[in-house]
Amino acid sequence: MERKKNFLLCFQFYIITVLSFVLKTTKKNSKIMSSKAELEQTKDKLKGDRDQIKQQIKETKNEIKNCENGNKADLEAEKNRLKNERDEVKELIEETKDKINHNKERVKDEAMQ
Protein backbone atom coordinates (compact mmCIF):
# COMPACT_ATOMS: atom_id res chain seq x y z
CA MET A 1 0.00 0.00 0.00
CA GLU A 2 2.81 2.31 0.96
CA ARG A 3 4.57 1.49 -2.29
CA LYS A 4 1.42 2.16 -4.21
CA LYS A 5 1.07 5.60 -2.58
CA ASN A 6 4.72 6.38 -3.28
CA PHE A 7 4.29 5.25 -6.86
CA LEU A 8 1.18 7.41 -7.29
CA LEU A 9 2.95 10.41 -5.73
CA CYS A 10 5.95 9.92 -8.00
CA PHE A 11 3.67 9.45 -10.99
CA GLN A 12 1.72 12.64 -10.10
CA PHE A 13 5.00 14.52 -9.68
CA TYR A 14 6.18 13.19 -13.04
CA ILE A 15 2.91 14.22 -14.74
CA ILE A 16 3.04 17.68 -13.11
CA THR A 17 6.67 18.09 -14.22
CA VAL A 18 5.88 16.99 -17.78
CA LEU A 19 2.81 19.23 -17.98
CA SER A 20 4.80 22.13 -16.53
CA PHE A 21 7.51 21.56 -19.16
CA VAL A 22 4.89 21.34 -21.92
CA LEU A 23 3.24 24.55 -20.66
CA LYS A 24 6.55 26.43 -20.53
CA THR A 25 7.51 25.16 -23.96
CA THR A 26 4.12 26.13 -25.35
CA LYS A 27 4.45 29.63 -23.88
CA LYS A 28 7.93 30.00 -25.35
CA ASN A 29 6.75 28.73 -28.72
CA SER A 30 3.78 31.07 -28.57
CA LYS A 31 6.09 34.02 -27.86
CA ILE A 32 8.44 32.93 -30.61
CA MET A 33 5.58 32.59 -33.09
CA SER A 34 4.20 35.97 -32.04
CA SER A 35 7.63 37.57 -32.45
CA LYS A 36 8.05 35.85 -35.79
CA ALA A 37 4.68 37.18 -36.97
CA GLU A 38 5.63 40.69 -35.83
CA LEU A 39 8.95 40.40 -37.66
CA GLU A 40 7.15 39.29 -40.83
CA GLN A 41 4.79 42.27 -40.57
CA THR A 42 7.72 44.62 -40.02
CA LYS A 43 9.56 43.03 -42.94
CA ASP A 44 6.52 43.47 -45.21
CA LYS A 45 6.09 47.08 -44.06
CA LEU A 46 9.76 47.83 -44.69
CA LYS A 47 9.55 46.19 -48.10
CA GLY A 48 6.55 48.37 -48.93
CA ASP A 49 8.40 51.45 -47.67
CA ARG A 50 11.44 50.50 -49.75
CA ASP A 51 9.31 50.07 -52.88
CA GLN A 52 7.64 53.42 -52.21
CA ILE A 53 11.02 55.12 -51.77
CA LYS A 54 12.29 53.54 -55.00
CA GLN A 55 9.20 54.86 -56.81
CA GLN A 56 9.72 58.35 -55.34
CA ILE A 57 13.37 58.29 -56.43
CA LYS A 58 12.32 57.27 -59.94
CA GLU A 59 9.71 60.06 -60.06
CA THR A 60 12.23 62.61 -58.76
CA LYS A 61 14.77 61.55 -61.39
CA ASN A 62 12.11 61.97 -64.08
CA GLU A 63 11.19 65.40 -62.74
CA ILE A 64 14.86 66.43 -62.75
CA LYS A 65 15.23 65.12 -66.29
CA ASN A 66 12.13 67.04 -67.39
CA CYS A 67 13.41 70.20 -65.71
CA GLU A 68 16.77 69.80 -67.40
CA ASN A 69 15.08 69.31 -70.76
CA GLY A 70 12.83 72.30 -70.10
CA ASN A 71 15.82 74.41 -69.11
CA LYS A 72 17.67 73.31 -72.24
CA ALA A 73 14.71 74.30 -74.36
CA ASP A 74 14.45 77.66 -72.57
CA LEU A 75 18.17 78.27 -73.00
CA GLU A 76 17.99 77.31 -76.67
CA ALA A 77 15.05 79.70 -77.21
CA GLU A 78 16.92 82.49 -75.40
CA LYS A 79 20.03 81.77 -77.48
CA ASN A 80 18.00 81.99 -80.69
CA ARG A 81 16.32 85.22 -79.56
CA LEU A 82 19.70 86.80 -78.76
CA LYS A 83 21.10 85.57 -82.07
CA ASN A 84 18.19 87.19 -83.93
CA GLU A 85 18.66 90.43 -82.00
CA ARG A 86 22.38 90.37 -82.84
CA ASP A 87 21.57 89.90 -86.51
CA GLU A 88 19.10 92.80 -86.37
CA VAL A 89 21.71 95.01 -84.70
CA LYS A 90 24.26 94.06 -87.37
CA GLU A 91 21.75 95.00 -90.07
CA LEU A 92 21.08 98.34 -88.37
CA ILE A 93 24.82 98.97 -88.13
CA GLU A 94 25.22 98.23 -91.84
CA GLU A 95 22.29 100.47 -92.72
CA THR A 96 23.73 103.22 -90.53
CA LYS A 97 27.16 102.83 -92.13
CA ASP A 98 25.56 103.03 -95.57
CA LYS A 99 23.65 106.17 -94.57
CA ILE A 100 26.81 107.72 -93.13
CA ASN A 101 28.76 106.93 -96.30
CA HIS A 102 25.92 108.26 -98.42
CA ASN A 103 25.81 111.46 -96.34
CA LYS A 104 29.60 111.83 -96.57
CA GLU A 105 29.44 111.52 -100.32
CA ARG A 106 26.57 113.99 -100.52
CA VAL A 107 28.44 116.45 -98.32
CA LYS A 108 31.55 116.04 -100.53
CA ASP A 109 29.47 116.56 -103.64
CA GLU A 110 27.85 119.66 -102.16
CA ALA A 111 31.24 120.96 -101.06
CA MET A 112 32.65 120.49 -104.55
CA GLN A 113 29.85 122.42 -106.14
C-alpha positions as CSV (number, residue, x, y, z in Angstrom):
1,M,0.0,0.0,0.0
2,E,2.8,2.3,1.0
3,R,4.6,1.5,-2.3
4,K,1.4,2.2,-4.2
5,K,1.1,5.6,-2.6
6,N,4.7,6.4,-3.3
7,F,4.3,5.3,-6.9
8,L,1.2,7.4,-7.3
9,L,2.9,10.4,-5.7
10,C,5.9,9.9,-8.0
11,F,3.7,9.4,-11.0
12,Q,1.7,12.6,-10.1
13,F,5.0,14.5,-9.7
14,Y,6.2,13.2,-13.0
15,I,2.9,14.2,-14.7
16,I,3.0,17.7,-13.1
17,T,6.7,18.1,-14.2
18,V,5.9,17.0,-17.8
19,L,2.8,19.2,-18.0
20,S,4.8,22.1,-16.5
21,F,7.5,21.6,-19.2
22,V,4.9,21.3,-21.9
23,L,3.2,24.5,-20.7
24,K,6.6,26.4,-20.5
25,T,7.5,25.2,-24.0
26,T,4.1,26.1,-25.3
27,K,4.4,29.6,-23.9
28,K,7.9,30.0,-25.3
29,N,6.8,28.7,-28.7
30,S,3.8,31.1,-28.6
31,K,6.1,34.0,-27.9
32,I,8.4,32.9,-30.6
33,M,5.6,32.6,-33.1
34,S,4.2,36.0,-32.0
35,S,7.6,37.6,-32.4
36,K,8.0,35.8,-35.8
37,A,4.7,37.2,-37.0
38,E,5.6,40.7,-35.8
39,L,8.9,40.4,-37.7
40,E,7.1,39.3,-40.8
41,Q,4.8,42.3,-40.6
42,T,7.7,44.6,-40.0
43,K,9.6,43.0,-42.9
44,D,6.5,43.5,-45.2
45,K,6.1,47.1,-44.1
46,L,9.8,47.8,-44.7
47,K,9.6,46.2,-48.1
48,G,6.6,48.4,-48.9
49,D,8.4,51.4,-47.7
50,R,11.4,50.5,-49.8
51,D,9.3,50.1,-52.9
52,Q,7.6,53.4,-52.2
53,I,11.0,55.1,-51.8
54,K,12.3,53.5,-55.0
55,Q,9.2,54.9,-56.8
56,Q,9.7,58.3,-55.3
57,I,13.4,58.3,-56.4
58,K,12.3,57.3,-59.9
59,E,9.7,60.1,-60.1
60,T,12.2,62.6,-58.8
61,K,14.8,61.5,-61.4
62,N,12.1,62.0,-64.1
63,E,11.2,65.4,-62.7
64,I,14.9,66.4,-62.8
65,K,15.2,65.1,-66.3
66,N,12.1,67.0,-67.4
67,C,13.4,70.2,-65.7
68,E,16.8,69.8,-67.4
69,N,15.1,69.3,-70.8
70,G,12.8,72.3,-70.1
71,N,15.8,74.4,-69.1
72,K,17.7,73.3,-72.2
73,A,14.7,74.3,-74.4
74,D,14.4,77.7,-72.6
75,L,18.2,78.3,-73.0
76,E,18.0,77.3,-76.7
77,A,15.1,79.7,-77.2
78,E,16.9,82.5,-75.4
79,K,20.0,81.8,-77.5
80,N,18.0,82.0,-80.7
81,R,16.3,85.2,-79.6
82,L,19.7,86.8,-78.8
83,K,21.1,85.6,-82.1
84,N,18.2,87.2,-83.9
85,E,18.7,90.4,-82.0
86,R,22.4,90.4,-82.8
87,D,21.6,89.9,-86.5
88,E,19.1,92.8,-86.4
89,V,21.7,95.0,-84.7
90,K,24.3,94.1,-87.4
91,E,21.7,95.0,-90.1
92,L,21.1,98.3,-88.4
93,I,24.8,99.0,-88.1
94,E,25.2,98.2,-91.8
95,E,22.3,100.5,-92.7
96,T,23.7,103.2,-90.5
97,K,27.2,102.8,-92.1
98,D,25.6,103.0,-95.6
99,K,23.6,106.2,-94.6
100,I,26.8,107.7,-93.1
101,N,28.8,106.9,-96.3
102,H,25.9,108.3,-98.4
103,N,25.8,111.5,-96.3
104,K,29.6,111.8,-96.6
105,E,29.4,111.5,-100.3
106,R,26.6,114.0,-100.5
107,V,28.4,116.5,-98.3
108,K,31.5,116.0,-100.5
109,D,29.5,116.6,-103.6
110,E,27.8,119.7,-102.2
111,A,31.2,121.0,-101.1
112,M,32.7,120.5,-104.5
113,Q,29.9,122.4,-106.1
